[in-house]
Amino acid sequence: MQAFTTLTSRVAPLVRNNVDTDQVIPASYLKGTTREGLGEGLFANWRFDESGRPRPDFELAQPACQGAQILLAGENFGCGSSREHAVWALQEYGFRAVISTRFADIFRSNSGRNGLVTARVQPSDFERLHAVLAADPGWQITIDLQSSQIALSESESLFFDIDPFARHCLLEGLDPLGFLLARLPEIDAFEAARRDRLRDAGPSVGAQR
């Protein structure tokens, strides 16, 4: 998994509350056996009309959103089903971080396991960020995961919350399996010490019987 330290990017605002995972990636895109192509289905029911033509008025279709790696999302983003494909689709599209005032728990957990930053900010800070982007849609911000801050400019920053374990794994570039493998020396040392203790203790009562 790619480590995340800082990211400077334009922001794509999609300020809709209670966006569920079926809206993030419709079920019709879940037939494949790999993650490839999931980005094409991101928000497909909003991005395309009934004939498959792009909707020019959709938020992510605006010129300032092109190439943005940060999504500004409404409250309770990622609710609904537990499909991990929602995270994969966001990443395949190009997003590396999502900012919101609240995330659905399972979506937040899936994001941490797959390298997507979910930065939770206070409502007042969300409104401040939204106002900055409304005034200048091409404005770039910087997410600093080490300090848990979002820099709007050289003189203004906002703090965000993120699950501590997810933050550690993101900074180190570790998925859950990688986290365990990185601790193999500690695991081996524990098992060796355990074997020594059992050997020194002699046969157990149960074994004697």
C-alpha positions as CSV (number, residue, x, y, z in Angstrom):
1,M,0.0,0.0,0.0
2,Q,1.3,3.5,-0.9
3,A,2.3,5.5,2.2
4,F,0.5,8.8,2.7
5,T,2.3,11.7,4.3
6,T,1.2,15.0,2.6
7,L,-1.0,15.7,-0.4
8,T,-1.4,19.0,-2.2
9,S,-4.3,19.1,-4.7
10,R,-7.4,20.8,-5.9
11,V,-10.6,19.7,-4.3
12,A,-13.8,18.3,-5.9
13,P,-16.8,19.3,-3.8
14,L,-19.7,16.8,-3.7
15,V,-21.6,18.3,-0.8
16,R,-24.5,15.9,-0.7
17,N,-25.5,14.3,2.6
18,N,-26.1,10.6,3.2
19,V,-24.3,9.4,0.0
20,D,-24.5,5.6,0.3
21,T,-22.2,3.1,-1.3
22,D,-24.7,2.2,-4.0
23,Q,-24.5,5.8,-5.2
24,V,-20.7,5.8,-5.0
25,I,-20.5,2.6,-7.1
26,P,-23.8,1.0,-8.5
27,A,-24.2,-2.7,-8.1
28,S,-24.1,-3.2,-11.9
29,Y,-20.3,-2.4,-11.8
30,L,-19.6,-5.1,-9.2
31,K,-19.5,-8.1,-11.6
32,G,-15.8,-8.1,-12.3
33,T,-13.2,-10.0,-10.3
34,T,-10.6,-7.2,-10.1
35,R,-10.6,-3.5,-9.2
36,E,-9.8,-2.5,-12.8
37,G,-12.4,-0.2,-14.3
38,L,-14.3,0.6,-11.1
39,G,-13.4,4.3,-11.5
40,E,-15.5,4.4,-14.6
41,G,-18.5,3.5,-12.5
42,L,-17.9,6.1,-9.7
43,F,-21.2,8.0,-9.1
44,A,-22.3,6.6,-12.5
45,N,-26.0,7.3,-11.9
46,W,-25.2,11.0,-11.4
47,R,-22.3,11.3,-13.9
48,F,-24.2,9.9,-16.9
49,D,-27.8,10.1,-18.2
50,E,-30.0,7.2,-19.3
51,S,-28.2,7.1,-22.6
52,G,-24.7,6.9,-21.0
53,R,-23.8,10.5,-21.9
54,P,-21.9,12.6,-19.3
55,R,-24.1,15.1,-17.5
56,P,-22.3,18.4,-17.8
57,D,-23.9,19.9,-14.7
58,F,-22.6,17.1,-12.4
59,E,-20.3,18.4,-9.7
60,L,-17.3,16.3,-10.7
61,A,-17.7,17.3,-14.3
62,Q,-16.7,20.9,-13.6
63,P,-13.3,22.0,-15.0
64,A,-11.9,22.9,-11.5
65,C,-12.5,19.3,-10.4
66,Q,-10.5,17.7,-13.1
67,G,-7.5,15.9,-11.7
68,A,-8.6,16.6,-8.1
69,Q,-7.3,14.0,-5.6
70,I,-9.4,15.3,-2.7
71,L,-13.1,14.9,-2.4
72,L,-15.1,17.2,-0.2
73,A,-18.2,15.2,0.8
74,G,-21.4,15.8,2.7
75,E,-22.3,14.4,6.1
76,N,-22.5,10.6,6.6
77,F,-20.6,9.8,3.5
78,G,-20.4,6.1,2.6
79,C,-23.4,4.8,4.4
80,G,-25.5,1.8,3.3
81,S,-23.9,-1.5,2.3
82,S,-20.4,-2.6,3.4
83,R,-19.1,-3.0,-0.2
84,E,-15.3,-2.3,-0.3
85,H,-15.7,-1.5,-4.0
86,A,-16.8,2.0,-3.0
87,V,-13.3,2.8,-1.7
88,W,-11.7,1.1,-4.7
89,A,-13.8,3.1,-7.1
90,L,-12.8,6.4,-5.5
91,Q,-9.2,5.4,-5.7
92,E,-9.4,4.2,-9.3
93,Y,-11.0,7.5,-10.2
94,G,-8.0,9.3,-8.7
95,F,-9.0,10.3,-5.1
96,R,-6.6,9.8,-2.3
97,A,-8.5,11.5,0.5
98,V,-12.1,12.4,1.4
99,I,-13.0,15.2,3.8
100,S,-16.4,15.2,5.6
101,T,-17.9,16.0,8.9
102,R,-18.9,12.4,9.4
103,F,-18.3,9.0,7.7
104,A,-20.2,5.8,8.0
105,D,-18.2,3.4,10.2
106,I,-17.7,0.5,7.8
107,F,-16.7,2.8,4.9
108,R,-14.2,4.6,7.2
109,S,-12.8,1.2,8.2
110,N,-12.5,0.0,4.6
111,S,-10.8,3.2,3.6
112,G,-8.1,2.8,6.2
113,R,-7.4,-0.7,5.1
114,N,-7.0,0.3,1.5
115,G,-5.0,3.6,1.8
116,L,-7.8,6.2,1.4
117,V,-7.6,9.0,4.0
118,T,-10.9,9.9,5.6
119,A,-10.4,13.3,7.3
120,R,-13.2,14.3,9.6
121,V,-13.6,18.0,10.3
122,Q,-15.8,20.1,12.5
123,P,-18.9,21.5,10.8
124,S,-17.6,25.1,11.2
125,D,-14.3,24.1,9.5
126,F,-16.2,22.3,6.8
127,E,-18.1,25.5,6.0
128,R,-14.9,27.5,6.0
129,L,-13.3,25.1,3.5
130,H,-16.5,25.0,1.4
131,A,-16.5,28.9,1.3
132,V,-12.9,29.0,0.2
133,L,-13.6,26.6,-2.7
134,A,-16.8,28.5,-3.7
135,A,-14.8,31.7,-4.0
136,D,-12.0,30.0,-5.9
137,P,-12.9,26.5,-7.3
138,G,-9.3,25.9,-8.4
139,W,-7.9,26.5,-4.9
140,Q,-5.3,23.9,-3.8
141,I,-5.1,22.7,-0.2
142,T,-2.6,20.4,1.6
143,I,-3.5,17.5,3.8
144,D,-0.7,16.7,6.3
145,L,-1.4,13.4,7.9
146,Q,1.5,13.6,10.3
147,S,0.1,16.7,12.0
148,S,-3.5,16.0,11.1
149,Q,-3.9,19.4,9.6
150,I,-5.4,20.7,6.4
151,A,-3.6,23.8,5.2
152,L,-5.8,26.3,3.3
153,S,-2.9,28.7,2.9
154,E,0.4,29.4,4.5
155,S,-1.4,31.2,7.4
156,E,-4.5,29.1,7.9
157,S,-4.9,25.5,8.8
158,L,-7.7,23.3,10.0
159,F,-7.4,20.2,12.2
160,F,-9.0,16.9,11.3
161,D,-9.7,13.6,13.1
162,I,-8.8,10.2,11.8
163,D,-8.7,6.7,13.4
164,P,-5.3,6.4,15.1
165,F,-4.6,2.9,13.8
166,A,-5.6,3.9,10.3
167,R,-3.3,6.9,10.5
168,H,-0.4,4.8,11.6
169,C,-0.9,2.3,8.8
170,L,-1.3,5.1,6.2
171,L,1.8,6.8,7.3
172,E,3.8,3.5,7.1
173,G,2.1,2.3,3.9
174,L,0.8,-0.8,5.6
175,D,-2.4,-2.7,5.1
176,P,-3.6,-5.0,8.0
177,L,-1.5,-7.9,6.8
178,G,1.5,-5.8,6.3
179,F,1.1,-4.4,9.8
180,L,1.2,-8.0,11.2
181,L,4.2,-9.0,9.0
182,A,6.1,-6.0,10.2
183,R,5.8,-7.4,13.7
184,L,7.1,-10.9,12.9
185,P,10.3,-10.5,15.0
186,E,8.1,-9.5,18.0
187,I,5.8,-12.4,17.4
188,D,8.7,-14.9,17.0
189,A,10.3,-13.6,20.2
190,F,7.0,-13.9,22.1
191,E,6.5,-17.5,20.9
192,A,10.1,-18.4,21.7
193,A,9.7,-17.0,25.3
194,R,6.4,-18.9,25.6
195,R,8.0,-22.2,24.6
196,D,10.8,-21.6,27.2
197,R,8.3,-20.9,29.9
198,L,6.3,-24.1,29.1
199,R,9.5,-26.2,29.0
200,D,10.7,-24.8,32.3
201,A,7.4,-25.4,33.9
202,G,7.5,-29.1,33.1
203,P,4.6,-31.4,32.2
204,S,1.2,-30.0,32.9
205,V,-1.2,-31.6,35.3
206,G,-3.3,-32.6,32.4
207,A,-0.4,-34.2,30.7
208,Q,0.6,-36.2,33.8
209,R,-2.9,-37.7,34.0
